[in-house]
C-alpha cells in the first residue's frame, strides 16, 4: 500500500503559487529530477508531476494548482522531512502550511525556517 504525504495551507486561503514558479524552484534544487506537466484526468487539479532521487529513494509527487501545495509518496521520514523543509522554504513566511499524511498520523505546522530535524522530532512525538 502506498502512503501519501501532503503539504498545503491549513485553511482556505487567497495565497497562490504559479505552477511555473514551483517548477523553477524544483529545477534549481533538483536539476536531475524529472518534472513534467500533468496531461491525464488529474490535470484539473494538478499542474505538474515529478520524480526525484533522495538518499536512494524515488519520490514521486504532484503540484496542486487548485489549492497550492503538494502531494508526494515513495520516501521515508527523513527524505519526506527534507522535501517538506525545502517546500516550506519557497513559500512566503506569512502563509501557514501543514504537513500531513493520508492516515492523519502526521499533522504538523511547517513554520518558516523549520528544519528537517524539527519536522522529524514533531512527527515522532
Order of alpha helices (4+ residues) and beta strands (2+ residues): beta-alpha-beta-beta-beta-beta-alpha-beta-beta-alpha
